[in-house]
Amino acid sequence: MLPQPNRQMALAQYRLRARFYDAELAAFEPVRLRSVGCLQLQPGNTVLDVGCGTGLSLELLHKGVGPQGQIVGIEQSPEMFDLARRRVARHKWRNVTLLNAPVASATIACQADAALFHFTHDILRHPDEVRHVVGHLKPGAHVAAAGLHWGAPWDWPTNWLVWMAAMYSTTSLEGLAQPWSHLLQHLGAVQLVPSPIHGVFIVCGKVLSTGSEVVHHV
Ligand SMILES: C[S@@+](CC[C@H](N)C(=O)[O-])C[C@H]1O[C@@H](n2cnc3c(N)ncnc32)[C@H](O)[C@@H]1O
């Protein structure tokens, strides 16, 4: 059995990566754009940026919800959090709240309209963290998740790249075949959206309201 995500390892990983992180992620901007688009944000919405890192998604989320909306970013790494905090200060965004905590113990003081899990494999593979986030979403809220996943078994060049990237950016290879599987228990109308990059998935869905039908296209 593959090991589960490890918090201490993740903290050490992002302590080292924080300074270079934004440059390293530049190639994945098309994925971010498409994932945020899946959230169908409306002016005035509240959105959770789960594992927000240095806050690279905040500008797009801010455009989506407008100045009347609210954004809550959750990030456990102090070094990544500090860069997100500086980004918020630089842009003078007054409607962004940043929580420096592991997702499972973050005090989320709202019921949100949407949640983004962008390159957060460790969080997606932690059922309690997924449940905690979904518990702070309204029925029908939009959820988008994106990140690394195994390609077809014969696609060894892609899988080699996925393996390298996962060793560098996650603390567990567990669940890389279907990283969104824990989300499926909470969402309906889940769709695998075409991704601009091989070895990267984008999944979107809506939080189930009681008694609603579960439709999955993944
Ligand atoms: C690959 S980065 C993605 C950052 C951001 N979402 C982006 O798209 O640029 C993963 C982030 O998740 C954070 N993270 C990992 N496990 C976490 C947890 N359990 N709670 C909160 N943050 C976590 C890491 O510290 C890191 O900043």
The ligand as a MOL file (V3000), in Angstrom:
LIG
                    3D

  0  0  0     0  0            999 V3000
M  V30 BEGIN CTAB
M  V30 COUNTS 27 29 0 0 0
M  V30 BEGIN ATOM
M  V30 1 C 1.2450 22.5290 -5.5030 0
M  V30 2 S 0.8250 23.7530 -4.3200 0 CHG=1
M  V30 3 C -0.6250 24.4940 -5.0770 0
M  V30 4 C -0.8210 25.9160 -4.6680 0
M  V30 5 C -1.9460 26.6310 -5.3860 0
M  V30 6 N -3.2120 25.9600 -5.2120 0
M  V30 7 C -1.6270 26.8200 -6.8380 0
M  V30 8 O -2.3910 26.3700 -7.6830 0
M  V30 9 O -0.6320 27.4550 -7.1530 0 CHG=-1
M  V30 10 C 0.0760 22.8020 -3.0210 0
M  V30 11 C -0.1600 23.6550 -1.7920 0
M  V30 12 O -0.9890 22.9490 -0.8840 0
M  V30 13 C -0.4990 23.1790 0.4220 0
M  V30 14 N -0.9840 22.0910 1.2910 0
M  V30 15 C -0.6510 20.7770 1.2140 0
M  V30 16 N -1.3180 20.0710 2.1340 0
M  V30 17 C -2.0820 20.9600 2.8100 0
M  V30 18 C -3.0260 20.8510 3.8650 0
M  V30 19 N -3.2920 19.6760 4.4170 0
M  V30 20 N -3.6320 21.9580 4.3210 0
M  V30 21 C -3.3530 23.1820 3.7600 0
M  V30 22 N -2.4800 23.3540 2.7520 0
M  V30 23 C -1.8640 22.2560 2.2720 0
M  V30 24 C 0.9990 23.2150 0.2540 0
M  V30 25 O 1.6480 23.8410 1.3510 0
M  V30 26 C 1.1450 23.9650 -1.0530 0
M  V30 27 O 1.2320 25.3450 -0.8480 0
M  V30 END ATOM
M  V30 BEGIN BOND
M  V30 1 1 1 2
M  V30 2 1 2 3
M  V30 3 1 2 10
M  V30 4 1 3 4
M  V30 5 1 4 5
M  V30 6 1 5 6
M  V30 7 1 5 7
M  V30 8 2 7 8
M  V30 9 1 7 9
M  V30 10 1 10 11
M  V30 11 1 11 12
M  V30 12 1 11 26
M  V30 13 1 12 13
M  V30 14 1 13 14
M  V30 15 1 13 24
M  V30 16 1 14 15
M  V30 17 1 14 23
M  V30 18 2 15 16
M  V30 19 1 16 17
M  V30 20 1 17 18
M  V30 21 2 17 23
M  V30 22 1 18 19
M  V30 23 2 18 20
M  V30 24 1 20 21
M  V30 25 2 21 22
M  V30 26 1 22 23
M  V30 27 1 24 25
M  V30 28 1 24 26
M  V30 29 1 26 27
M  V30 END BOND
M  V30 END CTAB
M  END
